[in-house]
């Protein structure tokens, strides 16, 4: 199952400086519906991460997966055979 393949960068058109992960729910001005949606998206993301870690505690999503380099580069031509 592939879940974390999507990157989301959203901002409110009115309140461009609002960051839900830093400012929290209390910084929403005038019950702005877009800011509330951004906050809910942030909370859902945190809850999803918590559920994944509770399912598999050894899962490390912060570390990048390292692909092993082939012993011989297939693009390299052999000059001496």
N, CA, C and O of each residue as an XYZ file, in Angstrom:
324
protein
N       0.844     -1.170      0.000
C       0.000      0.000      0.000
C       0.891      1.234      0.000
O       1.826      1.333      0.795
N       0.604      2.158     -0.877
C       1.409      3.365     -0.992
C       0.561      4.544     -0.528
O      -0.491      4.819     -1.105
N       1.015      5.240      0.512
C       0.228      6.338      1.078
C       0.944      7.665      0.966
O       0.330      8.674      0.621
N       2.207      7.679      1.245
C       2.921      8.944      1.387
C       3.577      9.434      0.103
O       4.650     10.035      0.151
N       2.966      9.194     -1.016
C       3.566      9.597     -2.281
C       3.152     11.015     -2.682
O       3.631     11.535     -3.690
N       2.289     11.627     -1.920
C       1.760     12.931     -2.302
C       2.374     14.029     -1.444
O       2.458     13.910     -0.222
N       2.794     15.083     -2.097
C       3.331     16.250     -1.393
C       2.306     17.363     -1.512
O       1.803     17.629     -2.604
N       1.995     18.011     -0.408
C       0.966     19.036     -0.405
C       1.546     20.344      0.105
O       2.098     20.407      1.204
N       1.416     21.373     -0.694
C       1.820     22.709     -0.274
C       0.623     23.621     -0.478
O       0.305     23.994     -1.607
N      -0.031     23.974      0.598
C      -1.220     24.804      0.496
C      -1.093     26.041      1.359
O      -0.468     26.011      2.420
N      -1.681     27.115      0.906
C      -1.712     28.367      1.656
C      -3.086     28.986      1.491
O      -3.761     28.779      0.483
N      -3.484     29.738      2.481
C      -4.723     30.492      2.397
C      -4.443     31.750      1.573
O      -3.410     32.394      1.751
N      -5.357     32.094      0.681
C      -5.157     33.276     -0.163
C      -5.199     34.560      0.660
O      -4.511     35.527      0.333
N      -5.984     34.576      1.705
C      -6.083     35.773      2.549
C      -4.973     35.855      3.585
O      -4.378     36.912      3.797
N      -4.706     34.734      4.222
C      -3.747     34.695      5.337
C      -2.532     33.880      4.922
O      -2.383     32.727      5.325
N      -1.678     34.470      4.129
C      -0.539     33.756      3.547
C       0.505     33.345      4.580
O       1.275     32.415      4.341
N       0.539     34.016      5.708
C       1.561     33.712      6.713
C       1.104     32.659      7.713
O       1.880     32.269      8.585
N      -0.132     32.191      7.609
C      -0.635     31.195      8.552
C      -0.008     29.839      8.269
O      -0.087     29.317      7.157
N       0.617     29.280      9.302
C       1.230     27.960      9.230
C       0.590     27.110     10.318
O       0.861     27.336     11.498
N      -0.252     26.137      9.963
C      -0.995     25.396     10.983
C      -0.115     24.603     11.943
O      -0.470     24.450     13.112
N       1.008     24.102     11.484
C       1.858     23.312     12.372
C       2.576     24.183     13.393
O       2.933     23.702     14.469
N       2.791     25.444     13.078
C       3.475     26.349     14.002
C       2.471     27.178     14.806
O       2.585     27.296     16.026
N       1.492     27.747     14.111
C       0.566     28.689     14.740
C      -0.568     28.011     15.492
O      -1.023     28.532     16.510
N      -1.031     26.872     15.020
C      -2.107     26.162     15.689
C      -3.480     26.724     15.346
O      -3.620     27.620     14.514
N      -4.489     26.167     16.014
C      -5.871     26.550     15.728
C      -6.187     27.963     16.211
O      -7.009     28.654     15.609
N      -5.550     28.390     17.274
C      -5.834     29.697     17.856
C      -5.434     30.870     16.988
O      -5.898     31.984     17.230
N      -4.602     30.670     15.997
C      -4.139     31.769     15.151
C      -5.040     32.005     13.939
O      -4.778     32.901     13.136
N      -6.101     31.206     13.802
C      -7.016     31.386     12.676
C      -7.849     32.639     12.921
O      -8.479     32.788     13.968
N      -7.840     33.528     11.946
C      -8.546     34.803     12.092
C      -9.923     34.745     11.439
O     -10.057     34.321     10.292
N     -10.918     35.164     12.161
C     -12.262     35.298     11.610
C     -12.879     34.001     11.130
O     -13.698     34.018     10.211
N     -12.516     32.899     11.713
C     -13.046     31.579     11.334
C     -12.927     31.348      9.827
O     -13.873     30.904      9.178
N     -11.760     31.655      9.289
C     -11.495     31.492      7.850
C     -11.614     30.007      7.480
O     -10.908     29.174      8.048
N     -12.495     29.671      6.541
C     -12.695     28.255      6.208
C     -11.461     27.596      5.584
O     -11.221     26.410      5.810
N     -10.687     28.336      4.813
C      -9.484     27.738      4.209
C      -8.415     27.478      5.259
O      -7.726     26.460      5.200
N      -8.270     28.374      6.208
C      -7.299     28.151      7.291
C      -7.724     26.963      8.152
O      -6.881     26.186      8.601
N      -9.024     26.822      8.382
C      -9.519     25.682      9.154
C      -9.233     24.381      8.407
O      -8.845     23.387      9.021
N      -9.421     24.382      7.090
C      -9.098     23.189      6.298
C      -7.610     22.865      6.354
O      -7.235     21.697      6.460
N      -6.758     23.885      6.284
C      -5.313     23.647      6.394
C      -4.971     23.033      7.746
O      -4.145     22.124      7.825
N      -5.596     23.520      8.798
C      -5.354     22.976     10.127
C      -5.808     21.518     10.201
O      -5.112     20.680     10.776
N      -6.972     21.212      9.623
C      -7.472     19.832      9.637
C      -6.565     18.900      8.831
O      -6.348     17.753      9.222
N      -6.039     19.389      7.712
C      -5.104     18.589      6.913
C      -3.840     18.293      7.718
O      -3.326     17.175      7.690
N      -3.350     19.291      8.425
C      -2.152     19.112      9.251
C      -2.404     18.099     10.366
O      -1.572     17.227     10.617
N      -3.548     18.215     11.029
C      -3.889     17.279     12.096
C      -4.050     15.859     11.562
O      -3.610     14.902     12.200
N      -4.677     15.719     10.396
C      -4.855     14.393      9.804
C      -3.508     13.771      9.444
O      -3.316     12.565      9.602
N      -2.579     14.589      8.961
C      -1.245     14.096      8.624
C      -0.513     13.599      9.871
O       0.117     12.542      9.852
N      -0.603     14.368     10.948
C       0.038     13.948     12.197
C      -0.589     12.669     12.741
O       0.114     11.799     13.255
N      -1.901     12.555     12.628
C      -2.586     11.350     13.108
C      -2.198     10.138     12.254
O      -1.999      9.043     12.779
N      -2.093     10.340     10.934
C      -1.677      9.247     10.055
C      -0.275      8.770     10.408
O      -0.033      7.565     10.470
N       0.650      9.693     10.639
C       2.012      9.314     11.024
C       2.012      8.535     12.336
O       2.747      7.558     12.479
N       1.199      8.961     13.284
C       1.112      8.268     14.574
C       0.577      6.851     14.390
O       1.084      5.915     15.008
N      -0.444      6.683     13.545
C      -1.002      5.353     13.295
C       0.004      4.441     12.604
O       0.104      3.262     12.940
N       0.746      4.975     11.646
C       1.752      4.158     10.948
C       2.838      3.724     11.913
O       3.283      2.577     11.868
N       3.271      4.627     12.788
C       4.312      4.260     13.759
C       3.801      3.268     14.793
O       4.572      2.441     15.280
N       2.521      3.331     15.139
C       1.986      2.350     16.084
C       1.825      0.986     15.411
O       1.943     -0.044     16.074
N       1.559      0.966     14.109
C       1.454     -0.292     13.375
C       2.813     -0.946     13.214
O       2.949     -2.155     13.404
N       3.818     -0.160     12.867
C       5.172     -0.681     12.668
C       6.163      0.262     13.351
O       6.621      1.217     12.724
N       6.506      0.020     14.618
C       7.398      0.930     15.345
C       8.787      1.053     14.736
O       9.466      2.053     14.967
N       9.228      0.061     13.964
C      10.562      0.108     13.375
C      10.604      0.917     12.084
O      11.681      1.147     11.534
N       9.448      1.350     11.596
C       9.394      2.094     10.339
C      10.011      3.470     10.537
O       9.611      4.209     11.437
N      10.980      3.815      9.704
C      11.648      5.110      9.800
C      11.423      5.864      8.505
O      12.057      5.578      7.489
N      10.516      6.831      8.545
C      10.208      7.578      7.333
C      11.110      8.784      7.155
O      11.050      9.445      6.119
N      11.937      9.085      8.132
C      12.825     10.236      8.028
C      14.099      9.906      7.268
O      14.717     10.780      6.661
N      14.482      8.646      7.306
C      15.699      8.225      6.628
C      15.388      7.900      5.175
O      14.444      7.166      4.885
N      16.180      8.445      4.270
C      15.980      8.167      2.857
C      16.444      6.761      2.534
O      17.429      6.266      3.082
N      15.725      6.147      1.650
C      16.121      4.812      1.223
C      17.308      4.924      0.273
O      17.301      5.718     -0.668
N      18.317      4.118      0.537
C      19.541      4.164     -0.262
C      19.525      2.996     -1.226
O      19.425      1.837     -0.823
N      19.625      3.319     -2.497
C      19.704      2.265     -3.502
C      21.163      1.875     -3.681
O      22.041      2.730     -3.796
N      21.403      0.584     -3.702
C      22.766      0.108     -3.856
C      23.224      0.333     -5.291
O      22.508      0.032     -6.247
N      24.418      0.862     -5.416
C      24.991      1.105     -6.743
C      25.477     -0.221     -7.311
O      26.033     -1.039     -6.578
N      25.277     -0.443     -8.598
C      25.777     -1.683     -9.190
C      27.300     -1.713     -9.153
O      27.954     -0.670     -9.174
N      27.855     -2.918     -9.097
C      29.313     -3.066     -9.024
C      29.975     -2.471    -10.258
O      31.024     -1.833    -10.164
N      29.361     -2.679    -11.401
C      29.884     -2.139    -12.650
C      28.804     -1.254    -13.245
O      27.651     -1.660    -13.392
N      29.195     -0.056    -13.578
C      28.243      0.871    -14.175
C      27.929      0.396    -15.596
O      28.834      0.310    -16.427
N      26.662      0.086    -15.888
C      26.349     -0.430    -17.230
C      26.551      0.618    -18.327
O      26.632      0.271    -19.506
N      26.630      1.872    -17.954
C      26.851      2.916    -18.960
C      28.316      3.050    -19.334
O      28.645      3.622    -20.373
N      29.199      2.527    -18.493
C      30.638      2.641    -18.724
C      31.079      1.632    -19.771
O      30.817      0.437    -19.639
N      31.733      2.102    -20.784
C      32.245      1.208    -21.818
C      33.597      0.656    -21.368
O      34.407      1.367    -20.774
N      33.813     -0.567    -21.651
C      35.101     -1.164    -21.311
C      36.069     -0.912    -22.435
O      35.816     -1.310    -23.572
N      37.177     -0.258    -22.142
C      38.174      0.027    -23.158
C      39.135     -1.128    -23.378
O      39.566     -1.401    -24.499
N      39.456     -1.791    -22.290
C      40.402     -2.895    -22.387
C      39.679     -4.168    -21.988
O      39.158     -4.273    -20.878
N      39.648     -5.126    -22.886
C      38.983     -6.396    -22.599
C      39.945     -7.537    -22.691
O      39.560     -8.687    -22.479
